[in-house]
Amino acid sequence: MDAGTFVVVGGTSGLGSAVARRLVDAHRVVVLGNVADEVTATMTELRCDGATCDISAYDQVRDAFAGVVDRYGTIEGVVDSASVWAGGDLADLSPERIRRAVEVNALGTTYVLKEALHHLHRQGYGNVVYVGAMAVTKARPGIPVYRATKSYGSSLVESLAEAQHSNRVKVMQLHPGPMPTRLQERVGDEFLDEIYALPDQVATEVVRLLLLAPDDLYVSGERVLRADGRW
């Protein structure tokens, strides 16, 4: 693919940051994050564009995507790697923690996909990659709310992929296992598998999906599971 514009939601840390790093030398990258200082630091370090955006607020998502289109004209790809952790037994989770997980992981994902697809349809091509979690494939004790919210995103992507009716707009998802990221630090080592992939290794696969050309074989709906660097 020639140089394009890519929006990395949650691009200030973890897997999102690794994706942005892999793209920035050859493409225009816009990182979105909800902490202004982190967005500024990432923009300075990577020499990329960025915007502060709380994806649980629809107007912020709408304005962020509109700003990218106003500046660059097109968006070749969008990766949604933003996520809020909500671990622990349901009885122990505060209503505030539950609400925030739903706001970001469910509503935020919906808003990002809504705006991403609006602009990709307008221009007639582009790729979307949703970053889920291996947790959606198998129930695991201690993460009922986190798993439920990530399962929502996976279900949404599956339905949207079926609704495209064109290979020129591809909606895909990738489900990595636990990785040593800032989110993983909040989770705790008990959830880090004995064998795991590093963010940069998983980022390679995300970028491969993002760079698929409009006329490549039909892969909308593709679901990649990557637990530990092996297939």
Secondary structure per residue as TSV (DSSP state, phi and psi in degrees):
chain	resnum	aa	ss	phi	psi
A	1	M	-	360.0	137.2
A	2	D	-	-66.0	169.7
A	3	A	S	-54.2	128.8
A	4	G	-	-132.4	-178.0
A	5	T	E	-109.9	128.2
A	6	F	E	-127.9	131.9
A	7	V	E	-101.4	124.1
A	8	V	E	-112.1	102.9
A	9	V	E	-82.1	124.8
A	10	G	T	80.7	33.4
A	11	G	T	-88.4	10.3
A	12	T	T	-96.1	-5.8
A	13	S	S	-158.4	168.1
A	14	G	H	56.7	-139.3
A	15	L	H	-62.5	-39.5
A	16	G	H	-58.7	-43.5
A	17	S	H	-63.4	-40.8
A	18	A	H	-64.2	-37.8
A	19	V	H	-64.7	-46.6
A	20	A	H	-58.6	-41.4
A	21	R	H	-63.3	-37.2
A	22	R	H	-73.5	-23.7
A	23	L	H	-91.8	-29.7
A	24	V	T	-66.7	-26.6
A	25	D	T	-71.5	-26.9
A	26	A	T	-115.9	-7.4
A	27	H	S	-140.1	169.0
A	28	R	E	-87.9	124.1
A	29	V	E	-118.5	133.8
A	30	V	E	-121.8	116.0
A	31	V	E	-96.0	137.6
A	32	L	E	-115.4	132.7
A	33	G	E	-150.6	160.7
A	34	N	S	-95.3	1.6
A	35	V	-	-116.1	115.0
A	36	A	H	-58.2	-44.6
A	37	D	H	-62.1	-37.4
A	38	E	H	-70.4	-37.3
A	39	V	H	-63.3	-45.6
A	40	T	H	-62.0	-43.2
A	41	A	H	-63.9	-40.9
A	42	T	H	-66.5	-41.8
A	43	M	H	-61.1	-40.7
A	44	T	H	-68.3	-45.1
A	45	E	H	-67.3	-45.3
A	46	L	H	-92.3	-9.8
A	47	R	T	57.8	48.3
A	48	C	-	-122.0	-179.7
A	49	D	E	-93.3	167.5
A	50	G	E	-173.2	168.9
A	51	A	E	-155.2	146.5
A	52	T	E	-80.3	128.2
A	53	C	-	-154.2	120.1
A	54	D	-	-89.8	107.7
A	55	I	T	-69.8	-9.9
A	56	S	T	-77.5	-6.6
A	57	A	S	-108.5	110.5
A	58	Y	H	-57.7	-41.4
A	59	D	H	-63.2	-33.6
A	60	Q	H	-68.7	-39.9
A	61	V	H	-64.5	-47.1
A	62	R	H	-57.5	-47.4
A	63	D	H	-68.7	-35.4
A	64	A	H	-64.8	-45.6
A	65	F	H	-68.1	-39.2
A	66	A	H	-61.6	-37.6
A	67	G	H	-64.8	-39.0
A	68	V	H	-63.7	-45.2
A	69	V	H	-66.6	-39.9
A	70	D	H	-59.8	-37.5
A	71	R	H	-83.0	-42.4
A	72	Y	H	-111.8	-13.8
A	73	G	S	91.0	-47.9
A	74	T	-	-133.5	163.1
A	75	I	-	-128.5	115.3
A	76	E	-	-81.6	-28.7
A	77	G	E	-160.8	152.6
A	78	V	E	-133.6	131.4
A	79	V	E	-117.6	129.6
A	80	D	E	-105.6	100.0
A	81	S	-	-114.6	11.0
A	82	A	-	-76.3	137.8
A	83	S	-	-159.6	147.4
A	84	V	-	-115.7	132.4
A	85	W	-	-81.7	140.0
A	86	A	-	-143.6	77.1
A	87	G	-	-97.4	155.8
A	88	G	S	118.3	160.7
A	89	D	-	-60.3	146.1
A	90	L	G	-55.7	-38.9
A	91	A	G	-63.3	-24.2
A	92	D	G	-95.7	-8.5
A	93	L	S	-84.6	134.9
A	94	S	-	-74.2	153.0
A	95	P	H	-56.8	-33.6
A	96	E	H	-65.9	-42.3
A	97	R	H	-66.6	-41.7
A	98	I	H	-62.2	-46.7
A	99	R	H	-61.9	-42.1
A	100	R	H	-65.7	-39.7
A	101	A	H	-62.1	-42.5
A	102	V	I	-67.2	-41.6
A	103	E	I	-60.7	-44.5
A	104	V	I	-84.6	-52.6
A	105	N	I	-74.1	-28.5
A	106	A	I	-104.8	-64.6
A	107	L	I	-62.5	-45.4
A	108	G	I	-60.0	-43.9
A	109	T	H	-60.9	-41.5
A	110	T	H	-61.8	-44.8
A	111	Y	H	-65.0	-42.2
A	112	V	H	-62.8	-47.2
A	113	L	H	-66.1	-37.5
A	114	K	H	-58.9	-49.9
A	115	E	H	-73.0	-39.3
A	116	A	H	-59.4	-48.9
A	117	L	H	-68.8	-31.8
A	118	H	H	-57.0	-47.2
A	119	H	H	-76.4	-35.9
A	120	L	H	-66.6	-38.6
A	121	H	H	-66.7	-37.8
A	122	R	H	-61.0	-39.7
A	123	Q	H	-91.7	-15.5
A	124	G	T	94.0	8.5
A	125	Y	-	-167.7	167.7
A	126	G	E	136.9	163.9
A	127	N	E	-123.1	141.9
A	128	V	E	-124.0	131.8
A	129	V	E	-123.5	119.2
A	130	Y	E	-96.5	128.9
A	131	V	E	-95.3	108.8
A	132	G	-	-95.3	-133.2
A	133	A	-	-161.1	144.4
A	134	M	G	-58.0	-20.8
A	135	A	G	-58.4	-24.3
A	136	V	G	-74.3	-17.9
A	137	T	G	-87.3	-17.3
A	138	K	S	-153.5	128.0
A	139	A	-	-60.9	139.9
A	140	R	-	-138.0	130.8
A	141	P	T	-57.7	144.0
A	142	G	T	90.9	1.4
A	143	I	-	-137.1	43.1
A	144	P	H	-63.0	-41.6
A	145	V	H	-74.1	-44.3
A	146	Y	H	-59.0	-47.9
A	147	R	H	-62.4	-40.5
A	148	A	H	-64.0	-42.1
A	149	T	H	-70.3	-36.8
A	150	K	H	-72.4	-31.8
A	151	S	H	-65.0	-35.0
A	152	Y	H	-58.1	-48.4
A	153	G	H	-60.7	-41.7
A	154	S	H	-63.5	-43.2
A	155	S	H	-63.8	-40.9
A	156	L	H	-61.6	-45.4
A	157	V	H	-63.1	-41.9
A	158	E	H	-59.2	-44.2
A	159	S	H	-67.1	-42.3
A	160	L	H	-66.2	-37.8
A	161	A	H	-61.0	-41.4
A	162	E	H	-68.0	-25.7
A	163	A	H	-85.9	-5.4
A	164	Q	-	-72.7	-37.2
A	165	H	-	56.8	24.6
A	166	S	S	-162.8	141.3
A	167	N	T	-81.5	-8.4
A	168	R	T	-73.1	-25.3
A	169	V	E	-115.4	113.0
A	170	K	E	-108.8	132.7
A	171	V	E	-119.4	115.2
A	172	M	E	-131.4	166.2
A	173	Q	E	-141.5	148.9
A	174	L	E	-130.9	132.9
A	175	H	E	-119.8	95.2
A	176	P	E	-82.8	157.6
A	177	G	-	-79.9	-176.5
A	178	P	-	-56.7	137.0
A	179	M	-	-130.7	154.7
A	180	P	S	-74.0	84.1
A	181	T	S	-125.9	179.3
A	182	R	H	-63.7	-37.8
A	183	L	H	-62.7	-40.0
A	184	Q	H	-64.0	-34.6
A	185	E	H	-61.1	-36.8
A	186	R	H	-71.9	-30.4
A	187	V	H	-70.1	-45.5
A	188	G	-	107.4	152.5
A	189	D	G	-64.4	-21.3
A	190	E	G	-65.0	-18.1
A	191	F	G	-100.8	0.3
A	192	L	S	-90.1	116.7
A	193	D	-	-65.0	159.7
A	194	E	S	-63.3	-36.7
A	195	I	S	-115.8	128.4
A	196	Y	-	-149.4	160.9
A	197	A	-	-93.0	153.4
A	198	L	-	-87.5	153.4
A	199	P	H	-51.9	-39.1
A	200	D	H	-67.1	-31.7
A	201	Q	H	-68.6	-42.6
A	202	V	H	-70.3	-33.7
A	203	A	H	-59.2	-32.2
A	204	T	H	-57.2	-42.3
A	205	E	H	-72.6	-38.6
A	206	V	H	-59.7	-46.4
A	207	V	H	-64.5	-38.0
A	208	R	H	-57.2	-43.2
A	209	L	H	-68.7	-40.6
A	210	L	H	-62.6	-31.3
A	211	L	T	-92.1	4.3
A	212	L	-	-60.9	137.9
A	213	A	-	-81.7	155.9
A	214	P	T	-54.3	-33.7
A	215	D	T	-95.5	6.9
A	216	D	S	-65.7	165.1
A	217	L	-	-54.8	155.4
A	218	Y	-	-65.0	116.0
A	219	V	-	-134.8	5.1
A	220	S	T	-57.8	128.9
A	221	G	T	98.9	-4.7
A	222	E	-	-57.5	137.6
A	223	R	E	-124.6	113.5
A	224	V	E	-104.9	126.1
A	225	L	E	-107.3	126.2
A	226	R	E	-139.1	102.5
A	227	A	S	-92.7	-35.2
A	228	D	S	-151.2	23.0
A	229	G	S	89.7	-9.5
A	230	R	-	-110.8	155.7
A	231	W	-	-86.8	360.0
